[in-house]
Amino acid sequence: MDNILTYCYHYDPQTNKHSLIVARVVQLGGLVTLCSLGSFMFVMFRRDIHAGNGTAGSGATGTGTKVNG
């Protein structure tokens, strides 16, 4: 956790303080978002394939049964 905080803060020797670097915070937020969405999509596609619905996009339901009519 300390490595993440030191990545987002920069020490300014003139003011003797640490200052937040907004661009790095935005980069880390984007990386977390990208990883979260990628993981979610991976789990959902994997679950869909394992459920037997691996024919997505072909218009077939995979069971041969008629739905809605």
C-alpha positions in Angstrom: 0.0 0.0 0.0 2.9 2.4 0.7 4.3 1.8 -2.8 1.0 3.0 -4.3 0.9 6.1 -2.1 4.5 7.0 -2.9 3.7 6.5 -6.6 0.8 9.1 -6.3 2.7 11.6 -4.1 5.7 13.7 -5.0 8.1 15.2 -2.4 8.7 18.9 -2.8 11.9 19.9 -1.0 11.1 23.7 -1.2 7.9 23.3 0.8 9.1 20.2 2.7 5.8 18.5 1.9 4.4 15.7 -0.3 2.0 16.8 -3.0 -0.5 14.7 -4.8 0.1 14.1 -8.5 -3.4 14.0 -10.0 -2.3 12.4 -13.3 -1.0 9.4 -11.5 -4.2 9.0 -9.5 -6.2 9.1 -12.7 -3.9 6.5 -14.3 -4.3 4.2 -11.4 -8.0 4.7 -11.4 -8.1 3.9 -15.1 -6.0 0.7 -14.6 -8.3 -0.4 -11.8 -11.4 0.2 -14.0 -9.9 -1.6 -16.9 -8.9 -4.6 -14.8 -12.4 -4.7 -13.2 -14.2 -4.6 -16.5 -11.9 -7.1 -18.1 -12.3 -9.5 -15.2 -16.1 -9.1 -15.2 -16.3 -9.8 -19.0 -14.0 -12.8 -18.7 -16.1 -14.3 -15.9 -19.4 -13.7 -17.8 -18.2 -15.1 -21.1 -16.7 -18.1 -19.4 -20.0 -18.7 -17.5 -22.0 -18.3 -20.7 -19.8 -20.9 -22.5 -19.9 -23.4 -19.6 -23.7 -23.0 -19.5 -23.9 -24.4 -23.1 -24.7 -21.1 -24.7 -21.5 -20.9 -26.7 -23.3 -20.3 -30.0 -23.8 -16.6 -29.3 -24.1 -14.5 -32.4 -25.3 -17.3 -34.7 -29.0 -16.8 -33.9 -29.4 -20.4 -32.6 -30.3 -21.2 -29.0 -28.3 -24.4 -29.1 -31.2 -26.6 -27.9 -33.3 -26.8 -31.0 -36.4 -25.6 -29.2 -38.6 -22.8 -30.5 -38.8 -19.8 -28.3 -41.6 -17.1 -28.4 -43.8 -18.6 -31.1 
